[in-house]
């Protein structure tokens, strides 16, 4: 098992290489919504990404609220269980679908971008490790809230750090994923 304290997962700080951004130059982000090939399925996919960003942010803010004593322990435990479970479960399902269905569709349409898709698939594997640490830490924190407030605070401090790692991971990964996939979809008129 991964321990982010002794064996951290590196969050990519660099975006995808320029050769993976060729279609983005032709289909910049601010033009997507007006493009006739921008369909509901793509809007829903981007909406899921927006939801992941919001949930990760909420988890971090709730941890801060608990640590600042502005959120009651019981309320925090309920929120963490609900939002944390939803984030982890939905990310696993979403990434599984992308790896097994969505990315192969993009690759078949335009294999020039396979190297970028491989980077994104590796991101999924790396994020799975971070989500595993998050799940174990969140479960311990919820138990400790009922048993030992001092230990709970320490665990939630660690959890907050892992939540920040998730936010940074999603910021880099989802942006790259969107800026690689949506131009391919628009260029090849996929998912209509």
Z-matrix of the N, CA and C atoms (Angstrom, degrees):
N
C 1 1.445
C 2 1.519 1 109.90
N 3 1.299 2 115.74 1 146.50
C 4 1.451 3 122.30 2 -178.73
C 5 1.513 4 110.08 3 -82.37
N 6 1.307 5 115.46 4 135.03
C 7 1.456 6 121.57 5 172.17
C 8 1.516 7 105.93 6 -115.57
N 9 1.322 8 118.05 7 110.89
C 10 1.457 9 120.61 8 -174.82
C 11 1.515 10 112.29 9 -66.29
N 12 1.306 11 118.53 10 -14.81
C 13 1.455 12 120.11 11 177.84
C 14 1.535 13 110.62 12 -78.32
N 15 1.335 14 118.49 13 -38.91
C 16 1.459 15 121.24 14 -177.35
C 17 1.521 16 112.55 15 -103.33
N 18 1.313 17 118.05 16 -17.76
C 19 1.452 18 122.08 17 -176.74
C 20 1.530 19 108.90 18 -143.31
N 21 1.343 20 116.30 19 71.91
C 22 1.461 21 118.35 20 -172.83
C 23 1.524 22 113.42 21 -70.01
N 24 1.311 23 115.37 22 150.10
C 25 1.451 24 121.79 23 171.94
C 26 1.525 25 105.86 24 -88.92
N 27 1.318 26 116.13 25 132.38
C 28 1.454 27 120.17 26 -179.57
C 29 1.522 28 109.59 27 -84.46
N 30 1.311 29 115.34 28 128.35
C 31 1.455 30 121.28 29 175.05
C 32 1.525 31 106.54 30 -86.69
N 33 1.313 32 116.08 31 124.70
C 34 1.461 33 119.10 32 179.38
C 35 1.523 34 109.25 33 -58.71
N 36 1.319 35 116.52 34 130.04
C 37 1.458 36 119.64 35 176.62
C 38 1.523 37 110.96 36 -98.97
N 39 1.311 38 115.98 37 -22.36
C 40 1.463 39 121.13 38 179.47
C 41 1.522 40 109.83 39 -88.72
N 42 1.308 41 115.80 40 140.31
C 43 1.455 42 120.14 41 173.58
C 44 1.512 43 110.19 42 -73.33
N 45 1.298 44 116.02 43 -179.81
C 46 1.460 45 120.28 44 177.79
C 47 1.522 46 109.58 45 -63.40
N 48 1.328 47 117.36 46 151.28
C 49 1.472 48 120.30 47 -179.62
C 50 1.533 49 111.59 48 -60.81
N 51 1.317 50 115.39 49 157.54
C 52 1.461 51 121.31 50 -177.29
C 53 1.524 52 113.42 51 -54.42
N 54 1.328 53 116.92 52 -36.62
C 55 1.472 54 118.80 53 -178.98
C 56 1.534 55 111.94 54 -66.52
N 57 1.328 56 117.58 55 -17.36
C 58 1.461 57 120.84 56 176.69
C 59 1.539 58 110.96 57 -89.26
N 60 1.321 59 116.86 58 -2.87
C 61 1.460 60 121.98 59 -177.09
C 62 1.536 61 111.87 60 -109.43
N 63 1.323 62 117.28 61 11.88
C 64 1.467 63 120.67 62 -176.43
C 65 1.525 64 112.16 63 -57.10
N 66 1.297 65 117.24 64 -48.32
C 67 1.460 66 119.56 65 -178.58
C 68 1.524 67 112.01 66 -73.02
N 69 1.322 68 117.69 67 -24.94
C 70 1.467 69 120.03 68 177.59
C 71 1.525 70 110.41 69 -63.20
N 72 1.336 71 116.58 70 -34.41
C 73 1.462 72 119.35 71 177.05
C 74 1.528 73 110.66 72 -63.05
N 75 1.325 74 117.19 73 -36.57
C 76 1.463 75 121.65 74 179.50
C 77 1.525 76 112.76 75 -80.70
N 78 1.345 77 115.91 76 -26.49
C 79 1.469 78 121.67 77 -178.34
C 80 1.532 79 108.88 78 -129.49
N 81 1.335 80 117.48 79 73.21
C 82 1.476 81 119.19 80 -178.00
C 83 1.525 82 111.47 81 -65.77
N 84 1.320 83 114.50 82 152.71
C 85 1.459 84 122.05 83 -175.67
C 86 1.529 85 113.04 84 -50.28
N 87 1.316 86 117.74 85 -42.56
C 88 1.467 87 119.60 86 -175.38
C 89 1.529 88 113.33 87 -71.14
N 90 1.332 89 117.53 88 -5.58
C 91 1.471 90 120.58 89 177.86
C 92 1.529 91 112.92 90 -102.93
N 93 1.330 92 117.61 91 -7.53
C 94 1.459 93 119.90 92 -172.62
C 95 1.523 94 113.58 93 -58.25
N 96 1.317 95 117.06 94 -48.81
C 97 1.461 96 120.93 95 -174.16
C 98 1.511 97 113.83 96 -60.55
N 99 1.315 98 118.11 97 -28.52
C 100 1.463 99 121.64 98 -178.35
C 101 1.529 100 112.50 99 -89.20
N 102 1.318 101 117.39 100 -9.57
C 103 1.465 102 120.15 101 -177.44
C 104 1.531 103 109.80 102 -72.62
N 105 1.339 104 118.45 103 136.43
C 106 1.473 105 119.94 104 -179.16
C 107 1.527 106 113.71 105 -64.65
N 108 1.326 107 118.05 106 -19.53
C 109 1.464 108 120.42 107 178.31
C 110 1.519 109 113.93 108 -88.33
N 111 1.334 110 116.69 109 1.61
C 112 1.470 111 121.25 110 -179.50
C 113 1.520 112 107.68 111 -86.11
N 114 1.329 113 116.05 112 98.76
C 115 1.468 114 121.78 113 -170.93
C 116 1.518 115 112.05 114 -104.61
N 117 1.309 116 114.76 115 175.80
C 118 1.464 117 122.26 116 -175.91
C 119 1.529 118 112.50 117 -59.54
N 120 1.333 119 117.46 118 -39.09
C 121 1.473 120 119.30 119 -179.95
C 122 1.524 121 111.19 120 -60.38
N 123 1.319 122 116.78 121 -39.11
C 124 1.463 123 120.51 122 178.92
C 125 1.523 124 110.03 123 -70.54
N 126 1.318 125 117.44 124 -39.55
C 127 1.472 126 120.76 125 176.42
C 128 1.540 127 110.28 126 -60.50
N 129 1.317 128 116.84 127 -41.72
C 130 1.467 129 120.43 128 178.98
C 131 1.520 130 111.52 129 -65.27
N 132 1.313 131 117.36 130 -40.35
C 133 1.462 132 121.91 131 178.03
C 134 1.528 133 110.03 132 -61.92
N 135 1.331 134 116.92 133 -46.11
C 136 1.463 135 120.78 134 177.26
C 137 1.527 136 110.93 135 -65.63
N 138 1.326 137 116.76 136 -33.76
C 139 1.467 138 120.49 137 176.53
C 140 1.521 139 111.61 138 -64.44
N 141 1.329 140 117.21 139 -37.69
C 142 1.471 141 120.21 140 175.86
C 143 1.524 142 109.93 141 -63.09
N 144 1.315 143 117.18 142 -40.59
C 145 1.468 144 120.33 143 177.53
C 146 1.526 145 110.90 144 -62.21
N 147 1.313 146 116.50 145 -42.56
C 148 1.478 147 120.74 146 178.01
C 149 1.534 148 110.00 147 -60.67
N 150 1.328 149 116.38 148 -41.54
C 151 1.463 150 120.96 149 179.16
C 152 1.530 151 110.85 150 -63.41
N 153 1.338 152 117.91 151 -41.66
C 154 1.464 153 120.64 152 179.30
C 155 1.528 154 110.65 153 -61.81
N 156 1.315 155 116.01 154 -42.47
C 157 1.472 156 119.76 155 179.16
C 158 1.528 157 110.14 156 -62.53
N 159 1.320 158 116.59 157 -43.30
C 160 1.472 159 120.98 158 -178.83
C 161 1.528 160 111.50 159 -65.76
N 162 1.339 161 117.30 160 -42.02
C 163 1.464 162 119.67 161 179.68
C 164 1.522 163 111.15 162 -65.59
N 165 1.326 164 117.43 163 -42.54
C 166 1.467 165 120.17 164 178.85
C 167 1.523 166 110.38 165 -62.32
N 168 1.316 167 116.49 166 -40.94
C 169 1.460 168 120.21 167 177.77
C 170 1.531 169 110.74 168 -64.46
N 171 1.308 170 116.26 169 -42.08
C 172 1.478 171 121.09 170 179.70
C 173 1.533 172 111.36 171 -61.71
N 174 1.323 173 116.83 172 -41.32
C 175 1.463 174 120.76 173 179.54
C 176 1.524 175 109.89 174 -61.73
N 177 1.324 176 116.89 175 -43.68
C 178 1.462 177 120.47 176 178.46
C 179 1.517 178 112.24 177 -64.43
N 180 1.330 179 116.85 178 -44.94
C 181 1.472 180 120.53 179 179.84
C 182 1.525 181 111.25 180 -65.27
N 183 1.322 182 117.33 181 -38.55
C 184 1.466 183 119.84 182 178.35
C 185 1.523 184 111.27 183 -65.34
N 186 1.331 185 116.92 184 -39.93
C 187 1.471 186 119.69 185 177.24
C 188 1.525 187 110.02 186 -62.26
N 189 1.318 188 116.35 187 -42.26
C 190 1.466 189 120.03 188 177.33
C 191 1.525 190 110.58 189 -62.02
N 192 1.325 191 116.54 190 -40.99
C 193 1.459 192 120.96 191 178.27
C 194 1.519 193 111.85 192 -62.33
N 195 1.309 194 116.75 193 -41.05
C 196 1.466 195 120.28 194 177.09
C 197 1.527 196 110.14 195 -64.16
N 198 1.325 197 116.03 196 -47.82
C 199 1.466 198 120.41 197 -177.61
C 200 1.531 199 111.53 198 -65.83
N 201 1.325 200 117.45 199 -29.98
C 202 1.473 201 122.34 200 177.01
C 203 1.518 202 112.51 201 -85.52
N 204 1.323 203 117.06 202 -1.96
C 205 1.470 204 124.27 203 -179.57
C 206 1.530 205 112.35 204 64.87
N 207 1.344 206 116.92 205 28.34
C 208 1.462 207 119.82 206 174.39
C 209 1.532 208 111.40 207 -99.11
N 210 1.338 209 116.33 208 -7.36
C 211 1.464 210 121.93 209 175.14
C 212 1.524 211 106.84 210 -122.59
N 213 1.317 212 115.73 211 126.73
C 214 1.467 213 121.18 212 -179.31
C 215 1.530 214 110.06 213 -63.94
N 216 1.322 215 117.61 214 144.96
C 217 1.472 216 120.96 215 -178.23
C 218 1.525 217 113.70 216 -53.04
N 219 1.329 218 117.34 217 -44.88
C 220 1.467 219 120.09 218 -178.12
C 221 1.530 220 110.74 219 -65.44
N 222 1.333 221 116.31 220 -41.23
C 223 1.469 222 120.00 221 178.35
C 224 1.523 223 110.56 222 -64.44
N 225 1.315 224 115.49 223 -40.58
C 226 1.458 225 119.68 224 179.47
C 227 1.532 226 110.69 225 -62.79
N 228 1.305 227 117.11 226 -45.05
C 229 1.463 228 120.72 227 -178.99
C 230 1.532 229 110.99 228 -60.13
N 231 1.335 230 116.71 229 -41.75
C 232 1.470 231 120.50 230 179.30
C 233 1.529 232 110.37 231 -65.05
N 234 1.333 233 116.26 232 -45.81
C 235 1.470 234 120.04 233 179.88
C 236 1.529 235 111.22 234 -62.81
N 237 1.335 236 116.02 235 -45.07
C 238 1.456 237 120.05 236 -179.20
C 239 1.518 238 111.02 237 -61.07
N 240 1.314 239 116.19 238 -43.82
C 241 1.458 240 120.08 239 179.33
C 242 1.526 241 111.21 240 -62.05
N 243 1.320 242 115.94 241 -46.79
C 244 1.468 243 120.96 242 -176.14
C 245 1.530 244 111.61 243 -70.01
N 246 1.327 245 117.00 244 -55.33
C 247 1.464 246 120.40 245 -174.83
C 248 1.532 247 110.74 246 -73.50
N 249 1.328 248 116.89 247 -41.51
C 250 1.464 249 119.95 248 178.84
C 251 1.516 250 111.78 249 -62.56
N 252 1.329 251 116.48 250 -45.25
C 253 1.465 252 120.01 251 178.30
C 254 1.516 253 112.04 252 -62.36
N 255 1.342 254 116.17 253 -40.60
C 256 1.462 255 120.20 254 179.13
C 257 1.531 256 111.05 255 -65.57
N 258 1.323 257 116.54 256 -42.54
C 259 1.461 258 119.58 257 -179.57
C 260 1.529 259 110.84 258 -62.60
N 261 1.314 260 116.73 259 -50.80
C 262 1.465 261 120.66 260 -177.57
C 263 1.526 262 110.25 261 -62.67
N 264 1.313 263 117.79 262 -50.47
C 265 1.463 264 120.81 263 -178.25
C 266 1.514 265 113.00 264 -61.49
N 267 1.333 266 116.48 265 -44.08
C 268 1.460 267 119.85 266 -178.95
C 269 1.523 268 112.14 267 -70.19
N 270 1.332 269 117.56 268 -37.45
C 271 1.466 270 118.90 269 177.21
C 272 1.525 271 111.15 270 -64.88
N 273 1.324 272 117.45 271 -43.33
C 274 1.469 273 119.50 272 178.43
C 275 1.523 274 110.82 273 -60.42
N 276 1.312 275 117.65 274 -46.32
C 277 1.462 276 120.69 275 179.53
C 278 1.521 277 112.31 276 -64.33
N 279 1.307 278 116.40 277 -44.22
C 280 1.466 279 122.10 278 -178.80
C 281 1.528 280 110.50 279 -62.70
N 282 1.331 281 116.37 280 -47.28
C 283 1.463 282 119.60 281 -178.38
C 284 1.523 283 112.02 282 -69.38
N 285 1.318 284 117.69 283 -34.72
C 286 1.462 285 120.06 284 175.14
C 287 1.517 286 111.20 285 -61.44
N 288 1.329 287 116.03 286 -44.76
C 289 1.466 288 120.94 287 178.39
C 290 1.529 289 110.37 288 -62.86
N 291 1.338 290 117.20 289 -43.03
C 292 1.467 291 119.38 290 179.45
C 293 1.525 292 111.18 291 -62.18
N 294 1.335 293 116.52 292 -46.99
C 295 1.465 294 120.47 293 -176.93
C 296 1.529 295 112.17 294 -63.83
N 297 1.322 296 117.94 295 -36.38
C 298 1.464 297 120.95 296 -172.24
C 299 1.521 298 114.49 297 -100.27
N 300 1.329 299 117.63 298 -16.30
C 301 1.455 300 119.37 299 -176.83
C 302 1.532 301 112.36 300 -128.54
N 303 1.321 302 115.90 301 -55.39
C 304 1.462 303 121.67 302 -172.25
C 305 1.528 304 112.21 303 -68.97
N 306 1.334 305 117.61 304 -52.09
C 307 1.456 306 120.22 305 -178.60
C 308 1.528 307 111.77 306 -63.13
N 309 1.335 308 120.36 307 -41.12
C 310 1.471 309 118.69 308 175.14
C 311 1.535 310 112.69 309 -59.96
N 312 1.338 311 116.94 310 -35.95
C 313 1.463 312 120.12 311 177.24
C 314 1.533 313 110.36 312 -64.20
N 315 1.326 314 116.76 313 -42.86
C 316 1.462 315 120.61 314 178.95
C 317 1.525 316 110.77 315 -66.00
N 318 1.324 317 116.25 316 -41.46
C 319 1.462 318 121.33 317 179.47
C 320 1.526 319 111.18 318 -62.37
N 321 1.308 320 116.82 319 -42.77
C 322 1.466 321 120.34 320 179.39
C 323 1.529 322 110.93 321 -63.93
N 324 1.315 323 116.68 322 -34.83
C 325 1.461 324 120.58 323 -179.53
C 326 1.522 325 112.08 324 -74.06
N 327 1.343 326 116.43 325 -36.33
C 328 1.466 327 119.08 326 -175.45
C 329 1.525 328 110.33 327 -155.33
N 330 1.350 329 117.34 328 85.50
C 331 1.462 330 121.39 329 -176.03
C 332 1.531 331 114.58 330 -65.80
N 333 1.332 332 118.08 331 -8.92
C 334 1.469 333 119.92 332 176.26
C 335 1.530 334 111.72 333 -58.12
N 336 1.320 335 116.14 334 -22.16
C 337 1.464 336 120.25 335 -173.25
C 338 1.526 337 113.03 336 -104.85
N 339 1.321 338 116.98 337 13.82
C 340 1.465 339 120.77 338 -179.76
C 341 1.528 340 112.80 339 -58.89
N 342 1.329 341 117.65 340 -37.26
C 343 1.471 342 119.64 341 179.32
C 344 1.533 343 110.58 342 -62.32
N 345 1.314 344 117.11 343 -37.98
C 346 1.465 345 120.74 344 176.88
C 347 1.515 346 111.74 345 -67.55
N 348 1.316 347 116.48 346 -39.93
C 349 1.465 348 120.27 347 177.61
C 350 1.523 349 110.87 348 -64.27
N 351 1.322 350 116.89 349 -36.09
C 352 1.468 351 120.25 350 177.36
C 353 1.530 352 110.95 351 -65.17
N 354 1.329 353 117.40 352 -38.73
C 355 1.472 354 120.79 353 175.97
C 356 1.526 355 109.59 354 -61.03
N 357 1.323 356 116.37 355 -43.52
C 358 1.465 357 120.60 356 -179.21
C 359 1.522 358 111.60 357 -66.43
N 360 1.323 359 117.75 358 -37.99
C 361 1.471 360 120.87 359 176.61
C 362 1.526 361 110.68 360 -65.22
N 363 1.327 362 117.22 361 -38.91
C 364 1.469 363 119.67 362 176.70
C 365 1.529 364 110.19 363 -65.51
N 366 1.327 365 116.51 364 -37.56
C 367 1.475 366 119.72 365 174.07
C 368 1.521 367 110.43 366 -55.86
N 369 1.327 368 116.45 367 -42.88
C 370 1.470 369 120.38 368 -179.95
C 371 1.523 370 110.10 369 -59.61
N 372 1.322 371 117.00 370 -45.00
C 373 1.470 372 120.55 371 179.65
C 374 1.525 373 110.83 372 -64.30
N 375 1.321 374 117.48 373 -42.10
C 376 1.468 375 120.87 374 179.14
C 377 1.533 376 110.85 375 -66.27
N 378 1.321 377 116.22 376 -41.89
C 379 1.466 378 119.37 377 179.60
C 380 1.527 379 110.80 378 -65.55
N 381 1.328 380 117.79 379 -34.06
C 382 1.469 381 120.27 380 175.94
C 383 1.524 382 110.98 381 -56.44
N 384 1.324 383 117.00 382 -39.19
C 385 1.467 384 120.60 383 178.50
C 386 1.525 385 110.88 384 -64.78
N 387 1.322 386 116.27 385 -42.91
C 388 1.465 387 120.24 386 179.13
C 389 1.531 388 110.14 387 -65.77
N 390 1.322 389 117.15 388 -40.32
C 391 1.465 390 120.70 389 179.55
C 392 1.527 391 111.13 390 -65.57
N 393 1.330 392 117.22 391 -33.31
C 394 1.457 393 120.65 392 176.37
C 395 1.529 394 110.03 393 -63.93
N 396 1.326 395 116.91 394 -46.43
C 397 1.472 396 120.86 395 177.56
C 398 1.524 397 109.51 396 -61.39
N 399 1.323 398 116.67 397 -44.07
C 400 1.465 399 120.73 398 179.37
C 401 1.524 400 110.93 399 -58.65
N 402 1.332 401 117.11 400 -46.58
C 403 1.472 402 121.40 401 -177.74
C 404 1.524 403 110.88 402 -61.78
N 405 1.320 404 115.97 403 -46.55
C 406 1.472 405 118.95 404 -179.76
C 407 1.528 406 111.11 405 -64.44
N 408 1.319 407 117.27 406 -41.32
C 409 1.464 408 120.96 407 -179.87
C 410 1.525 409 110.60 408 -67.97
N 411 1.321 410 117.31 409 -41.96
C 412 1.465 411 120.78 410 179.10
C 413 1.525 412 111.01 411 -63.37
N 414 1.322 413 117.31 412 -42.46
C 415 1.464 414 120.18 413 178.58
C 416 1.528 415 111.49 414 -62.43
N 417 1.337 416 116.42 415 -42.03
C 418 1.469 417 119.53 416 176.79
C 419 1.517 418 110.61 417 -63.82
N 420 1.320 419 117.00 418 -43.08
C 421 1.468 420 120.88 419 -178.75
C 422 1.526 421 110.93 420 -60.51
N 423 1.315 422 116.85 421 -44.16
C 424 1.472 423 120.57 422 -179.72
C 425 1.525 424 110.46 423 -62.28
N 426 1.333 425 117.22 424 -42.07
C 427 1.471 426 120.25 425 177.96
C 428 1.520 427 110.92 426 -65.94
N 429 1.324 428 116.65 427 -42.62
C 430 1.461 429 119.92 428 -176.99
C 431 1.523 430 112.96 429 -68.64
N 432 1.326 431 117.39 430 -28.18
C 433 1.467 432 119.73 431 176.62
C 434 1.527 433 109.90 432 -56.98
N 435 1.324 434 116.81 433 -35.04
C 436 1.458 435 121.38 434 -179.74
C 437 1.521 436 112.53 435 -83.18
N 438 1.342 437 116.89 436 -21.46
C 439 1.468 438 120.14 437 -171.82
C 440 1.526 439 115.01 438 -107.58
N 441 1.322 440 117.14 439 -41.40
C 442 1.463 441 119.93 440 -171.44
C 443 1.525 442 109.45 441 -155.38
N 444 1.318 443 115.85 442 101.93
C 445 1.462 444 121.99 443 -175.36
C 446 1.534 445 112.43 444 -59.42
N 447 1.311 446 118.56 445 -37.88
C 448 1.463 447 121.03 446 -179.45
C 449 1.519 448 110.93 447 -65.23
N 450 1.320 449 116.95 448 -47.66
C 451 1.465 450 120.05 449 177.88
C 452 1.527 451 111.05 450 -65.98
N 453 1.322 452 116.64 451 -34.07
C 454 1.462 453 120.52 452 178.51
C 455 1.527 454 110.35 453 -61.74
N 456 1.328 455 116.67 454 -43.54
C 457 1.466 456 120.02 455 179.51
C 458 1.537 457 110.66 456 -60.69
N 459 1.319 458 116.73 457 -43.14
C 460 1.471 459 119.79 458 178.51
C 461 1.528 460 110.83 459 -61.89
N 462 1.323 461 115.66 460 -44.02
C 463 1.471 462 120.38 461 -178.59
C 464 1.529 463 110.35 462 -66.12
N 465 1.310 464 117.01 463 -39.17
C 466 1.468 465 119.93 464 -179.81
C 467 1.524 466 110.45 465 -71.18
N 468 1.326 467 117.21 466 -29.70
C 469 1.464 468 119.59 467 171.76
C 470 1.518 469 111.32 468 -61.25
N 471 1.340 470 116.40 469 -43.83
C 472 1.471 471 120.70 470 175.89
C 473 1.530 472 110.40 471 -64.58
N 474 1.316 473 115.54 472 -41.83
C 475 1.466 474 120.45 473 179.52
C 476 1.527 475 110.61 474 -60.20
N 477 1.322 476 116.77 475 -41.14
C 478 1.459 477 120.53 476 178.82
C 479 1.532 478 109.98 477 -59.88
N 480 1.325 479 117.40 478 -42.53
C 481 1.460 480 120.15 479 177.13
C 482 1.519 481 112.25 480 -61.20
N 483 1.321 482 116.98 481 -41.34
C 484 1.465 483 120.51 482 178.01
C 485 1.523 484 110.56 483 -67.28
N 486 1.332 485 117.43 484 -37.89
C 487 1.468 486 120.72 485 176.99
C 488 1.530 487 110.37 486 -62.45
N 489 1.318 488 117.27 487 -38.44
C 490 1.470 489 120.66 488 177.41
C 491 1.528 490 110.62 489 -65.74
N 492 1.323 491 116.89 490 -37.13
C 493 1.465 492 120.70 491 175.95
C 494 1.523 493 109.83 492 -63.40
N 495 1.319 494 117.10 493 -43.45
C 496 1.475 495 120.73 494 178.28
C 497 1.523 496 110.09 495 -61.04
N 498 1.327 497 117.62 496 -45.00
C 499 1.471 498 120.76 497 179.77
C 500 1.531 499 110.64 498 -59.85
N 501 1.327 500 117.23 499 -45.29
C 502 1.463 501 120.62 500 -179.96
C 503 1.529 502 110.68 501 -64.72
N 504 1.321 503 115.37 502 -41.23
C 505 1.465 504 120.63 503 179.00
C 506 1.526 505 110.03 504 -60.72
N 507 1.323 506 116.13 505 -48.70
C 508 1.458 507 119.83 506 -178.42
C 509 1.525 508 111.60 507 -65.49
N 510 1.319 509 117.42 508 -37.49
C 511 1.461 510 119.93 509 179.94
C 512 1.532 511 110.43 510 -58.90
N 513 1.313 512 117.32 511 -47.37
C 514 1.462 513 121.60 512 -178.73
C 515 1.537 514 110.59 513 -71.73
N 516 1.327 515 115.79 514 -51.05
C 517 1.461 516 121.21 515 -172.88
C 518 1.531 517 111.99 516 -65.50
N 519 1.319 518 117.44 517 -50.37
C 520 1.461 519 119.60 518 -175.33
C 521 1.521 520 111.60 519 -65.68
N 522 1.324 521 117.22 520 -38.13
C 523 1.463 522 119.84 521 177.01
C 524 1.525 523 110.25 522 -61.59
N 525 1.335 524 116.75 523 -48.13
C 526 1.468 525 119.99 524 178.82
C 527 1.523 526 111.37 525 -61.80
N 528 1.319 527 115.90 526 -42.45
C 529 1.461 528 120.14 527 -178.78
C 530 1.528 529 110.38 528 -61.44
N 531 1.324 530 116.07 529 -46.69
C 532 1.463 531 120.65 530 179.95
C 533 1.527 532 111.16 531 -63.05
N 534 1.326 533 115.88 532 -44.61
C 535 1.463 534 119.73 533 -175.14
C 536 1.521 535 112.88 534 -75.34
N 537 1.314 536 117.94 535 -13.81
C 538 1.460 537 121.08 536 172.05
C 539 1.531 538 110.21 537 -91.21
N 540 1.326 539 116.39 538 -48.03
C 541 1.470 540 120.67 539 -171.72
C 542 1.525 541 113.80 540 -74.37
N 543 1.318 542 118.08 541 -47.60
C 544 1.468 543 119.13 542 -173.26
C 545 1.532 544 111.63 543 -62.06
N 546 1.324 545 120.28 544 -43.84
C 547 1.468 546 117.51 545 176.17
C 548 1.530 547 113.74 546 -60.85
N 549 1.328 548 118.32 547 -35.41
C 550 1.471 549 120.34 548 175.63
C 551 1.526 550 109.33 549 -63.17
N 552 1.321 551 116.56 550 -45.10
C 553 1.464 552 121.26 551 179.64
C 554 1.527 553 110.37 552 -59.55
N 555 1.321 554 116.62 553 -46.45
C 556 1.465 555 120.11 554 -177.94
C 557 1.529 556 111.10 555 -68.12
N 558 1.311 557 116.76 556 -42.97
C 559 1.461 558 121.22 557 -177.15
C 560 1.526 559 111.39 558 -63.83
N 561 1.314 560 116.05 559 -40.63
C 562 1.474 561 121.13 560 -175.79
C 563 1.529 562 113.28 561 -100.44
N 564 1.322 563 116.09 562 3.24
C 565 1.479 564 121.88 563 179.64
C 566 1.522 565 111.63 564 53.01
N 567 1.331 566 115.29 565 51.50
C 568 1.462 567 121.37 566 178.85
C 569 1.526 568 110.45 567 -88.31
N 570 1.318 569 116.18 568 165.34
C 571 1.447 570 125.16 569 169.70
C 572 1.528 571 113.05 570 62.29
N 573 1.308 572 117.13 571 27.48
C 574 1.458 573 121.25 572 -177.37
C 575 1.478 574 114.31 573 -79.95
